Amino acid sequence: MASMALRLYVEPMDAVVVDVDGDGRVRLENEEWTLPTLQERRAILYAAKNAIEELTELIDVLQDKN
């Protein structure tokens, strides 16, 4: 997997993930690449799952309006 550019706000870390690579390293906004700790990985996964749920809900609402 190549690097994946994104913007995901992770509230417990008060940080924005802007890139992820195939080795599991993340780059936070205005920071260098790093391998997240277990706690950071859990916070990122939790934020990503919540974002997916919110985006799915948004898609459902917008598709139902057509």
PQR file of N, CA, C, O and H, with PARSE charges and radii, in Angstrom:
ATOM      1  N   MET A   1       0.847  -1.175   0.000 -0.4000 1.5000
ATOM      2  CA  MET A   1       0.000   0.000   0.000 -0.0000 2.0000
ATOM      3  C   MET A   1       0.892   1.237   0.000  0.5500 1.7000
ATOM      4  O   MET A   1       1.841   1.343   0.777 -0.5500 1.4000
ATOM      5  N   ALA A   2       0.574   2.137  -0.861 -0.4000 1.5000
ATOM      6  CA  ALA A   2       1.299   3.412  -0.900 -0.0000 2.0000
ATOM      7  C   ALA A   2       0.779   4.318   0.207  0.5500 1.7000
ATOM      8  O   ALA A   2      -0.166   3.977   0.917 -0.5500 1.4000
ATOM      9  H   ALA A   2      -0.196   2.051  -1.492  0.4000 1.0000
ATOM     10  N   SER A   3       1.393   5.441   0.335 -0.4000 1.5000
ATOM     11  CA  SER A   3       0.964   6.413   1.329 -0.0000 2.0000
ATOM     12  C   SER A   3      -0.439   6.919   0.989  0.5500 1.7000
ATOM     13  O   SER A   3      -0.796   7.018  -0.185 -0.5500 1.4000
ATOM     14  H   SER A   3       2.161   5.718  -0.242  0.4000 1.0000
ATOM     15  N   MET A   4      -1.232   7.238   2.009 -0.4000 1.5000
ATOM     16  CA  MET A   4      -2.616   7.652   1.821 -0.0000 2.0000
ATOM     17  C   MET A   4      -2.815   9.019   2.471  0.5500 1.7000
ATOM     18  O   MET A   4      -2.780   9.141   3.695 -0.5500 1.4000
ATOM     19  H   MET A   4      -0.943   7.158   2.963  0.4000 1.0000
ATOM     20  N   ALA A   5      -3.022  10.038   1.652 -0.4000 1.5000
ATOM     21  CA  ALA A   5      -3.235  11.389   2.168 -0.0000 2.0000
ATOM     22  C   ALA A   5      -4.680  11.535   2.652  0.5500 1.7000
ATOM     23  O   ALA A   5      -5.611  11.076   1.990 -0.5500 1.4000
ATOM     24  H   ALA A   5      -3.051   9.939   0.658  0.4000 1.0000
ATOM     25  N   LEU A   6      -4.860  12.169   3.795 -0.4000 1.5000
ATOM     26  CA  LEU A   6      -6.180  12.375   4.373 -0.0000 2.0000
ATOM     27  C   LEU A   6      -6.109  13.473   5.419  0.5500 1.7000
ATOM     28  O   LEU A   6      -5.034  14.005   5.695 -0.5500 1.4000
ATOM     29  H   LEU A   6      -4.104  12.543   4.333  0.4000 1.0000
ATOM     30  N   ARG A   7      -7.231  13.806   5.989 -0.4000 1.5000
ATOM     31  CA  ARG A   7      -7.293  14.733   7.120 -0.0000 2.0000
ATOM     32  C   ARG A   7      -8.296  14.156   8.112  0.5500 1.7000
ATOM     33  O   ARG A   7      -9.503  14.168   7.869 -0.5500 1.4000
ATOM     34  H   ARG A   7      -8.105  13.374   5.764  0.4000 1.0000
ATOM     35  N   LEU A   8      -7.791  13.659   9.213 -0.4000 1.5000
ATOM     36  CA  LEU A   8      -8.634  13.053  10.234 -0.0000 2.0000
ATOM     37  C   LEU A   8      -8.275  13.662  11.581  0.5500 1.7000
ATOM     38  O   LEU A   8      -7.162  13.491  12.077 -0.5500 1.4000
ATOM     39  H   LEU A   8      -6.810  13.649   9.410  0.4000 1.0000
ATOM     40  N   TYR A   9      -9.230  14.373  12.162 -0.4000 1.5000
ATOM     41  CA  TYR A   9      -8.996  14.961  13.481 -0.0000 2.0000
ATOM     42  C   TYR A   9      -9.174  13.877  14.535  0.5500 1.7000
ATOM     43  O   TYR A   9     -10.188  13.179  14.553 -0.5500 1.4000
ATOM     44  H   TYR A   9     -10.134  14.512  11.759  0.4000 1.0000
ATOM     45  N   VAL A  10      -8.182  13.740  15.414 -0.4000 1.5000
ATOM     46  CA  VAL A  10      -8.203  12.750  16.491 -0.0000 2.0000
ATOM     47  C   VAL A  10      -8.256  13.538  17.797  0.5500 1.7000
ATOM     48  O   VAL A  10      -7.239  14.028  18.289 -0.5500 1.4000
ATOM     49  H   VAL A  10      -7.358  14.307  15.400  0.4000 1.0000
ATOM     50  N   GLU A  11      -9.458  13.647  18.343 -0.4000 1.5000
ATOM     51  CA  GLU A  11      -9.685  14.507  19.509 -0.0000 2.0000
ATOM     52  C   GLU A  11      -8.805  14.176  20.711  0.5500 1.7000
ATOM     53  O   GLU A  11      -8.213  15.091  21.284 -0.5500 1.4000
ATOM     54  H   GLU A  11     -10.284  13.249  17.943  0.4000 1.0000
ATOM     55  N   PRO A  12      -8.689  12.900  21.125 -0.5600 1.5000
ATOM     56  CA  PRO A  12      -7.869  12.622  22.313  0.2800 2.0000
ATOM     57  C   PRO A  12      -6.401  13.056  22.161  0.5500 1.7000
ATOM     58  O   PRO A  12      -5.727  13.348  23.149 -0.5500 1.4000
ATOM     59  N   MET A  13      -5.924  13.094  20.926 -0.4000 1.5000
ATOM     60  CA  MET A  13      -4.551  13.508  20.666 -0.0000 2.0000
ATOM     61  C   MET A  13      -4.461  14.996  20.337  0.5500 1.7000
ATOM     62  O   MET A  13      -3.370  15.563  20.290 -0.5500 1.4000
ATOM     63  H   MET A  13      -6.471  12.857  20.123  0.4000 1.0000
ATOM     64  N   ASP A  14      -5.615  15.623  20.111 -0.4000 1.5000
ATOM     65  CA  ASP A  14      -5.689  17.002  19.643 -0.0000 2.0000
ATOM     66  C   ASP A  14      -4.740  17.187  18.461  0.5500 1.7000
ATOM     67  O   ASP A  14      -3.907  18.093  18.436 -0.5500 1.4000
ATOM     68  H   ASP A  14      -6.501  15.162  20.149  0.4000 1.0000
ATOM     69  N   ALA A  15      -4.900  16.288  17.478 -0.4000 1.5000
ATOM     70  CA  ALA A  15      -4.017  16.281  16.321 -0.0000 2.0000
ATOM     71  C   ALA A  15      -4.796  15.872  15.078  0.5500 1.7000
ATOM     72  O   ALA A  15      -5.865  15.268  15.163 -0.5500 1.4000
ATOM     73  H   ALA A  15      -5.577  15.552  17.498  0.4000 1.0000
ATOM     74  N   VAL A  16      -4.236  16.217  13.924 -0.4000 1.5000
ATOM     75  CA  VAL A  16      -4.832  15.844  12.648 -0.0000 2.0000
ATOM     76  C   VAL A  16      -3.876  14.909  11.929  0.5500 1.7000
ATOM     77  O   VAL A  16      -2.724  15.260  11.672 -0.5500 1.4000
ATOM     78  H   VAL A  16      -3.367  16.708  13.855  0.4000 1.0000
ATOM     79  N   VAL A  17      -4.361  13.717  11.605 -0.4000 1.5000
ATOM     80  CA  VAL A  17      -3.586  12.773  10.813 -0.0000 2.0000
ATOM     81  C   VAL A  17      -3.724  13.205   9.354  0.5500 1.7000
ATOM     82  O   VAL A  17      -4.835  13.358   8.846 -0.5500 1.4000
ATOM     83  H   VAL A  17      -5.296  13.432  11.814  0.4000 1.0000
ATOM     84  N   VAL A  18      -2.583  13.398   8.685 -0.4000 1.5000
ATOM     85  CA  VAL A  18      -2.616  13.859   7.297 -0.0000 2.0000
ATOM     86  C   VAL A  18      -2.077  12.832   6.313  0.5500 1.7000
ATOM     87  O   VAL A  18      -2.257  12.984   5.104 -0.5500 1.4000
ATOM     88  H   VAL A  18      -1.681  13.273   9.097  0.4000 1.0000
ATOM     89  N   ASP A  19      -1.423  11.798   6.804 -0.4000 1.5000
ATOM     90  CA  ASP A  19      -0.879  10.791   5.905 -0.0000 2.0000
ATOM     91  C   ASP A  19      -0.631   9.499   6.674  0.5500 1.7000
ATOM     92  O   ASP A  19      -0.283   9.525   7.855 -0.5500 1.4000
ATOM     93  H   ASP A  19      -1.276  11.674   7.785  0.4000 1.0000
ATOM     94  N   VAL A  20      -0.813   8.377   5.998 -0.4000 1.5000
ATOM     95  CA  VAL A  20      -0.558   7.060   6.571 -0.0000 2.0000
ATOM     96  C   VAL A  20       0.163   6.247   5.509  0.5500 1.7000
ATOM     97  O   VAL A  20      -0.196   6.316   4.334 -0.5500 1.4000
ATOM     98  H   VAL A  20      -1.095   8.356   5.039  0.4000 1.0000
ATOM     99  N   ASP A  21       1.175   5.478   5.900 -0.4000 1.5000
ATOM    100  CA  ASP A  21       1.854   4.650   4.907 -0.0000 2.0000
ATOM    101  C   ASP A  21       1.574   3.165   5.157  0.5500 1.7000
ATOM    102  O   ASP A  21       0.960   2.797   6.159 -0.5500 1.4000
ATOM    103  H   ASP A  21       1.466   5.422   6.855  0.4000 1.0000
ATOM    104  N   GLY A  22       2.025   2.340   4.249 -0.4000 1.5000
ATOM    105  CA  GLY A  22       1.759   0.907   4.301 -0.0000 2.0000
ATOM    106  C   GLY A  22       2.403   0.192   5.472  0.5500 1.7000
ATOM    107  O   GLY A  22       2.037  -0.940   5.786 -0.5500 1.4000
ATOM    108  H   GLY A  22       2.524   2.639   3.435  0.4000 1.0000
ATOM    109  N   ASP A  23       3.360   0.842   6.125 -0.4000 1.5000
ATOM    110  CA  ASP A  23       4.021   0.253   7.290 -0.0000 2.0000
ATOM    111  C   ASP A  23       3.340   0.633   8.599  0.5500 1.7000
ATOM    112  O   ASP A  23       3.796   0.244   9.674 -0.5500 1.4000
ATOM    113  H   ASP A  23       3.657   1.762   5.870  0.4000 1.0000
ATOM    114  N   GLY A  24       2.234   1.404   8.510 -0.4000 1.5000
ATOM    115  CA  GLY A  24       1.515   1.798   9.719 -0.0000 2.0000
ATOM    116  C   GLY A  24       2.009   3.086  10.344  0.5500 1.7000
ATOM    117  O   GLY A  24       1.531   3.492  11.403 -0.5500 1.4000
ATOM    118  H   GLY A  24       1.864   1.720   7.637  0.4000 1.0000
ATOM    119  N   ARG A  25       2.970   3.731   9.687 -0.4000 1.5000
ATOM    120  CA  ARG A  25       3.431   5.023  10.207 -0.0000 2.0000
ATOM    121  C   ARG A  25       2.425   6.095   9.839  0.5500 1.7000
ATOM    122  O   ARG A  25       1.759   6.008   8.808 -0.5500 1.4000
ATOM    123  H   ARG A  25       3.359   3.401   8.827  0.4000 1.0000
ATOM    124  N   VAL A  26       2.319   7.095  10.680 -0.4000 1.5000
ATOM    125  CA  VAL A  26       1.409   8.209  10.427 -0.0000 2.0000
ATOM    126  C   VAL A  26       2.196   9.513  10.451  0.5500 1.7000
ATOM    127  O   VAL A  26       3.241   9.629  11.091 -0.5500 1.4000
ATOM    128  H   VAL A  26       2.860   7.165  11.519  0.4000 1.0000
ATOM    129  N   ARG A  27       1.658  10.477   9.736 -0.4000 1.5000
ATOM    130  CA  ARG A  27       2.231  11.819   9.789 -0.0000 2.0000
ATOM    131  C   ARG A  27       1.121  12.744  10.266  0.5500 1.7000
ATOM    132  O   ARG A  27       0.071  12.866   9.636 -0.5500 1.4000
ATOM    133  H   ARG A  27       0.810  10.382   9.216  0.4000 1.0000
ATOM    134  N   LEU A  28       1.381  13.381  11.380 -0.4000 1.5000
ATOM    135  CA  LEU A  28       0.440  14.346  11.916 -0.0000 2.0000
ATOM    136  C   LEU A  28       0.739  15.704  11.301  0.5500 1.7000
ATOM    137  O   LEU A  28       1.867  15.970  10.884 -0.5500 1.4000
ATOM    138  H   LEU A  28       2.235  13.281  11.892  0.4000 1.0000
ATOM    139  N   GLU A  29      -0.262  16.552  11.247 -0.4000 1.5000
ATOM    140  CA  GLU A  29      -0.094  17.882  10.669 -0.0000 2.0000
ATOM    141  C   GLU A  29       1.069  18.606  11.342  0.5500 1.7000
ATOM    142  O   GLU A  29       1.145  18.671  12.569 -0.5500 1.4000
ATOM    143  H   GLU A  29      -1.178  16.336  11.586  0.4000 1.0000
ATOM    144  N   ASN A  30       1.965  19.144  10.537 -0.4000 1.5000
ATOM    145  CA  ASN A  30       3.137  19.900  10.993 -0.0000 2.0000
ATOM    146  C   ASN A  30       4.142  19.055  11.781  0.5500 1.7000
ATOM    147  O   ASN A  30       4.938  19.598  12.546 -0.5500 1.4000
ATOM    148  H   ASN A  30       1.904  19.092   9.540  0.4000 1.0000
ATOM    149  N   GLU A  31       4.111  17.729  11.599 -0.4000 1.5000
ATOM    150  CA  GLU A  31       5.059  16.846  12.276 -0.0000 2.0000
ATOM    151  C   GLU A  31       5.649  15.860  11.284  0.5500 1.7000
ATOM    152  O   GLU A  31       5.192  15.763  10.145 -0.5500 1.4000
ATOM    153  H   GLU A  31       3.464  17.287  10.977  0.4000 1.0000
ATOM    154  N   GLU A  32       6.657  15.136  11.718 -0.4000 1.5000
ATOM    155  CA  GLU A  32       7.321  14.138  10.880 -0.0000 2.0000
ATOM    156  C   GLU A  32       6.608  12.787  10.999  0.5500 1.7000
ATOM    157  O   GLU A  32       5.738  12.600  11.849 -0.5500 1.4000
ATOM    158  H   GLU A  32       7.028  15.214  12.643  0.4000 1.0000
ATOM    159  N   TRP A  33       6.998  11.850  10.128 -0.4000 1.5000
ATOM    160  CA  TRP A  33       6.474  10.490  10.183 -0.0000 2.0000
ATOM    161  C   TRP A  33       6.833   9.846  11.522  0.5500 1.7000
ATOM    162  O   TRP A  33       7.928  10.054  12.046 -0.5500 1.4000
ATOM    163  H   TRP A  33       7.706  12.001   9.437  0.4000 1.0000
ATOM    164  N   THR A  34       5.901   9.063  12.071 -0.4000 1.5000
ATOM    165  CA  THR A  34       6.151   8.352  13.318 -0.0000 2.0000
ATOM    166  C   THR A  34       5.295   7.090  13.367  0.5500 1.7000
ATOM    167  O   THR A  34       4.242   7.011  12.733 -0.5500 1.4000
ATOM    168  H   THR A  34       5.012   8.894  11.646  0.4000 1.0000
ATOM    169  N   LEU A  35       5.755   6.128  14.112 -0.4000 1.5000
ATOM    170  CA  LEU A  35       4.969   4.919  14.359 -0.0000 2.0000
ATOM    171  C   LEU A  35       4.153   5.185  15.621  0.5500 1.7000
ATOM    172  O   LEU A  35       4.728   5.373  16.693 -0.5500 1.4000
ATOM    173  H   LEU A  35       6.610   6.192  14.627  0.4000 1.0000
ATOM    174  N   PRO A  36       2.823   5.204  15.514 -0.5600 1.5000
ATOM    175  CA  PRO A  36       2.022   5.548  16.692  0.2800 2.0000
ATOM    176  C   PRO A  36       2.110   4.485  17.787  0.5500 1.7000
ATOM    177  O   PRO A  36       2.284   3.297  17.518 -0.5500 1.4000
ATOM    178  N   THR A  37       1.986   4.949  19.019 -0.4000 1.5000
ATOM    179  CA  THR A  37       1.931   4.032  20.159 -0.0000 2.0000
ATOM    180  C   THR A  37       0.611   3.274  20.110  0.5500 1.7000
ATOM    181  O   THR A  37      -0.273   3.614  19.323 -0.5500 1.4000
ATOM    182  H   THR A  37       1.845   5.914  19.238  0.4000 1.0000
ATOM    183  N   LEU A  38       0.475   2.262  20.935 -0.4000 1.5000
ATOM    184  CA  LEU A  38      -0.776   1.507  21.001 -0.0000 2.0000
ATOM    185  C   LEU A  38      -1.942   2.442  21.321  0.5500 1.7000
ATOM    186  O   LEU A  38      -2.997   2.359  20.694 -0.5500 1.4000
ATOM    187  H   LEU A  38       1.193   1.986  21.574  0.4000 1.0000
ATOM    188  N   GLN A  39      -1.752   3.321  22.286 -0.4000 1.5000
ATOM    189  CA  GLN A  39      -2.811   4.253  22.669 -0.0000 2.0000
ATOM    190  C   GLN A  39      -3.161   5.193  21.506  0.5500 1.7000
ATOM    191  O   GLN A  39      -4.335   5.469  21.263 -0.5500 1.4000
ATOM    192  H   GLN A  39      -0.894   3.388  22.796  0.4000 1.0000
ATOM    193  N   GLU A  40      -2.157   5.673  20.801 -0.4000 1.5000
ATOM    194  CA  GLU A  40      -2.412   6.552  19.654 -0.0000 2.0000
ATOM    195  C   GLU A  40      -3.121   5.790  18.534  0.5500 1.7000
ATOM    196  O   GLU A  40      -4.041   6.323  17.915 -0.5500 1.4000
ATOM    197  H   GLU A  40      -1.203   5.449  20.999  0.4000 1.0000
ATOM    198  N   ARG A  41      -2.705   4.553  18.268 -0.4000 1.5000
ATOM    199  CA  ARG A  41      -3.378   3.741  17.242 -0.0000 2.0000
ATOM    200  C   ARG A  41      -4.845   3.554  17.586  0.5500 1.7000
ATOM    201  O   ARG A  41      -5.711   3.665  16.717 -0.5500 1.4000
ATOM    202  H   ARG A  41      -1.957   4.120  18.772  0.4000 1.0000
ATOM    203  N   ARG A  42      -5.125   3.270  18.850 -0.4000 1.5000
ATOM    204  CA  ARG A  42      -6.520   3.087  19.262 -0.0000 2.0000
ATOM    205  C   ARG A  42      -7.326   4.368  19.079  0.5500 1.7000
ATOM    206  O   ARG A  42      -8.473   4.324  18.634 -0.5500 1.4000
ATOM    207  H   ARG A  42      -4.422   3.180  19.556  0.4000 1.0000
ATOM    208  N   ALA A  43      -6.732   5.502  19.420 -0.4000 1.5000
ATOM    209  CA  ALA A  43      -7.418   6.790  19.262 -0.0000 2.0000
ATOM    210  C   ALA A  43      -7.670   7.084  17.785  0.5500 1.7000
ATOM    211  O   ALA A  43      -8.742   7.570  17.424 -0.5500 1.4000
ATOM    212  H   ALA A  43      -5.800   5.538  19.782  0.4000 1.0000
ATOM    213  N   ILE A  44      -6.688   6.792  16.929 -0.4000 1.5000
ATOM    214  CA  ILE A  44      -6.846   7.019  15.486 -0.0000 2.0000
ATOM    215  C   ILE A  44      -7.924   6.106  14.922  0.5500 1.7000
ATOM    216  O   ILE A  44      -8.769   6.551  14.146 -0.5500 1.4000
ATOM    217  H   ILE A  44      -5.817   6.397  17.222  0.4000 1.0000
ATOM    218  N   LEU A  45      -7.902   4.833  15.304 -0.4000 1.5000
ATOM    219  CA  LEU A  45      -8.923   3.891  14.830 -0.0000 2.0000
ATOM    220  C   LEU A  45     -10.319   4.310  15.278  0.5500 1.7000
ATOM    221  O   LEU A  45     -11.265   4.238  14.495 -0.5500 1.4000
ATOM    222  H   LEU A  45      -7.215   4.472  15.934  0.4000 1.0000
ATOM    223  N   TYR A  46     -10.457   4.740  16.515 -0.4000 1.5000
ATOM    224  CA  TYR A  46     -11.749   5.185  17.034 -0.0000 2.0000
ATOM    225  C   TYR A  46     -12.250   6.394  16.238  0.5500 1.7000
ATOM    226  O   TYR A  46     -13.419   6.450  15.855 -0.5500 1.4000
ATOM    227  H   TYR A  46      -9.689   4.798  17.152  0.4000 1.0000
ATOM    228  N   ALA A  47     -11.362   7.357  15.994 -0.4000 1.5000
ATOM    229  CA  ALA A  47     -11.743   8.549  15.231 -0.0000 2.0000
ATOM    230  C   ALA A  47     -12.120   8.179  13.801  0.5500 1.7000
ATOM    231  O   ALA A  47     -13.077   8.724  13.251 -0.5500 1.4000
ATOM    232  H   ALA A  47     -10.413   7.312  16.305  0.4000 1.0000
ATOM    233  N   ALA A  48     -11.377   7.260  13.198 -0.4000 1.5000
ATOM    234  CA  ALA A  48     -11.666   6.847  11.819 -0.0000 2.0000
ATOM    235  C   ALA A  48     -13.022   6.147  11.729  0.5500 1.7000
ATOM    236  O   ALA A  48     -13.795   6.402  10.806 -0.5500 1.4000
ATOM    237  H   ALA A  48     -10.599   6.817  13.645  0.4000 1.0000
ATOM    238  N   LYS A  49     -13.305   5.269  12.682 -0.4000 1.5000
ATOM    239  CA  LYS A  49     -14.598   4.573  12.671 -0.0000 2.0000
ATOM    240  C   LYS A  49     -15.748   5.546  12.860  0.5500 1.7000
ATOM    241  O   LYS A  49     -16.785   5.409  12.211 -0.5500 1.4000
ATOM    242  H   LYS A  49     -12.677   5.061  13.432  0.4000 1.0000
ATOM    243  N   ASN A  50     -15.581   6.525  13.737 -0.4000 1.5000
ATOM    244  CA  ASN A  50     -16.628   7.541  13.919 -0.0000 2.0000
ATOM    245  C   ASN A  50     -16.812   8.362  12.656  0.5500 1.7000
ATOM    246  O   ASN A  50     -17.941   8.683  12.284 -0.5500 1.4000
ATOM    247  H   ASN A  50     -14.739   6.637  14.264  0.4000 1.0000
ATOM    248  N   ALA A  51     -15.717   8.704  11.994 -0.4000 1.5000
ATOM    249  CA  ALA A  51     -15.801   9.484  10.754 -0.0000 2.0000
ATOM    250  C   ALA A  51     -16.538   8.687   9.676  0.5500 1.7000
ATOM    251  O   ALA A  51     -17.344   9.248   8.933 -0.5500 1.4000
ATOM    252  H   ALA A  51     -14.800   8.443  12.296  0.4000 1.0000
ATOM    253  N   ILE A  52     -16.267   7.384   9.589 -0.4000 1.5000
ATOM    254  CA  ILE A  52     -16.957   6.534   8.612 -0.0000 2.0000
ATOM    255  C   ILE A  52     -18.454   6.526   8.886  0.5500 1.7000
ATOM    256  O   ILE A  52     -19.255   6.652   7.959 -0.5500 1.4000
ATOM    257  H   ILE A  52     -15.613   6.929  10.192  0.4000 1.0000
ATOM    258  N   GLU A  53     -18.838   6.380  10.145 -0.4000 1.5000
ATOM    259  CA  GLU A  53     -20.261   6.374  10.506 -0.0000 2.0000
ATOM    260  C   GLU A  53     -20.919   7.695  10.135  0.5500 1.7000
ATOM    261  O   GLU A  53     -22.019   7.706   9.582 -0.5500 1.4000
ATOM    262  H   GLU A  53     -18.188   6.278  10.898  0.4000 1.0000
ATOM    263  N   GLU A  54     -20.254   8.813  10.436 -0.4000 1.5000
ATOM    264  CA  GLU A  54     -20.811  10.124  10.124 -0.0000 2.0000
ATOM    265  C   GLU A  54     -20.920  10.341   8.618  0.5500 1.7000
ATOM    266  O   GLU A  54     -21.911  10.896   8.144 -0.5500 1.4000
ATOM    267  H   GLU A  54     -19.360   8.804  10.885  0.4000 1.0000
ATOM    268  N   LEU A  55     -19.911   9.910   7.863 -0.4000 1.5000
ATOM    269  CA  LEU A  55     -19.955  10.059   6.407 -0.0000 2.0000
ATOM    270  C   LEU A  55     -21.018   9.160   5.789  0.5500 1.7000
ATOM    271  O   LEU A  55     -21.687   9.555   4.835 -0.5500 1.4000
ATOM    272  H   LEU A  55     -19.105   9.460   8.249  0.4000 1.0000
ATOM    273  N   THR A  56     -21.176   7.965   6.324 -0.4000 1.5000
ATOM    274  CA  THR A  56     -22.218   7.057   5.835 -0.0000 2.0000
ATOM    275  C   THR A  56     -23.589   7.672   6.060  0.5500 1.7000
ATOM    276  O   THR A  56     -24.455   7.604   5.188 -0.5500 1.4000
ATOM    277  H   THR A  56     -20.632   7.645   7.099  0.4000 1.0000
ATOM    278  N   GLU A  57     -23.787   8.267   7.221 -0.4000 1.5000
ATOM    279  CA  GLU A  57     -25.062   8.923   7.518 -0.0000 2.0000
ATOM    280  C   GLU A  57     -25.293  10.096   6.559  0.5500 1.7000
ATOM    281  O   GLU A  57     -26.406  10.281   6.067 -0.5500 1.4000
ATOM    282  H   GLU A  57     -23.084   8.321   7.930  0.4000 1.0000
ATOM    283  N   LEU A  58     -24.271  10.872   6.298 -0.4000 1.5000
ATOM    284  CA  LEU A  58     -24.373  11.992   5.365 -0.0000 2.0000
ATOM    285  C   LEU A  58     -24.742  11.504   3.976  0.5500 1.7000
ATOM    286  O   LEU A  58     -25.612  12.080   3.322 -0.5500 1.4000
ATOM    287  H   LEU A  58     -23.367  10.722   6.698  0.4000 1.0000
ATOM    288  N   ILE A  59     -24.085  10.447   3.526 -0.4000 1.5000
ATOM    289  CA  ILE A  59     -24.402   9.879   2.204 -0.0000 2.0000
ATOM    290  C   ILE A  59     -25.842   9.413   2.148  0.5500 1.7000
ATOM    291  O   ILE A  59     -26.539   9.679   1.169 -0.5500 1.4000
ATOM    292  H   ILE A  59     -23.379   9.980   4.057  0.4000 1.0000
ATOM    293  N   ASP A  60     -26.299   8.723   3.180 -0.4000 1.5000
ATOM    294  CA  ASP A  60     -27.676   8.236   3.223 -0.0000 2.0000
ATOM    295  C   ASP A  60     -28.674   9.383   3.146  0.5500 1.7000
ATOM    296  O   ASP A  60     -29.657   9.310   2.408 -0.5500 1.4000
ATOM    297  H   ASP A  60     -25.732   8.507   3.975  0.4000 1.0000
ATOM    298  N   VAL A  61     -28.421  10.435   3.906 -0.4000 1.5000
ATOM    299  CA  VAL A  61     -29.331  11.588   3.914 -0.0000 2.0000
ATOM    300  C   VAL A  61     -29.363  12.235   2.547  0.5500 1.7000
ATOM    301  O   VAL A  61     -30.441  12.532   2.033 -0.5500 1.4000
ATOM    302  H   VAL A  61     -27.623  10.494   4.505  0.4000 1.0000
ATOM    303  N   LEU A  62     -28.209  12.459   1.945 -0.4000 1.5000
ATOM    304  CA  LEU A  62     -28.164  13.121   0.649 -0.0000 2.0000
ATOM    305  C   LEU A  62     -28.741  12.260  -0.461  0.5500 1.7000
ATOM    306  O   LEU A  62     -29.377  12.787  -1.373 -0.5500 1.4000
ATOM    307  H   LEU A  62     -27.333  12.218   2.363  0.4000 1.0000
ATOM    308  N   GLN A  63     -28.538  10.958  -0.408 -0.4000 1.5000
ATOM    309  CA  GLN A  63     -29.096  10.078  -1.433 -0.0000 2.0000
ATOM    310  C   GLN A  63     -30.604   9.987  -1.314  0.5500 1.7000
ATOM    311  O   GLN A  63     -31.292   9.861  -2.326 -0.5500 1.4000
ATOM    312  H   GLN A  63     -28.021  10.529   0.334  0.4000 1.0000
ATOM    313  N   ASP A  64     -31.135  10.049  -0.099 -0.4000 1.5000
ATOM    314  CA  ASP A  64     -32.584   9.985   0.102 -0.0000 2.0000
ATOM    315  C   ASP A  64     -33.287  11.229  -0.402  0.5500 1.7000
ATOM    316  O   ASP A  64     -34.496  11.196  -0.629 -0.5500 1.4000
ATOM    317  H   ASP A  64     -30.575  10.151   0.723  0.4000 1.0000
ATOM    318  N   LYS A  65     -32.565  12.326  -0.583 -0.4000 1.5000
ATOM    319  CA  LYS A  65     -33.167  13.579  -1.041 -0.0000 2.0000
ATOM    320  C   LYS A  65     -33.382  13.601  -2.540  0.5500 1.7000
ATOM    321  O   LYS A  65     -34.049  14.504  -3.046 -0.5500 1.4000
ATOM    322  H   LYS A  65     -31.582  12.352  -0.398  0.4000 1.0000
ATOM    323  N   ASN A  66     -32.828  12.620  -3.279 -0.4000 1.5000
ATOM    324  CA  ASN A  66     -32.979  12.597  -4.735 -0.0000 2.0000
ATOM    325  C   ASN A  66     -34.214  11.883  -5.155  0.5500 1.7000
ATOM    326  O   ASN A  66     -34.488  11.775  -6.350 -0.5500 1.4000
ATOM    327  H   ASN A  66     -32.287  11.887  -2.868  0.4000 1.0000
TER
END
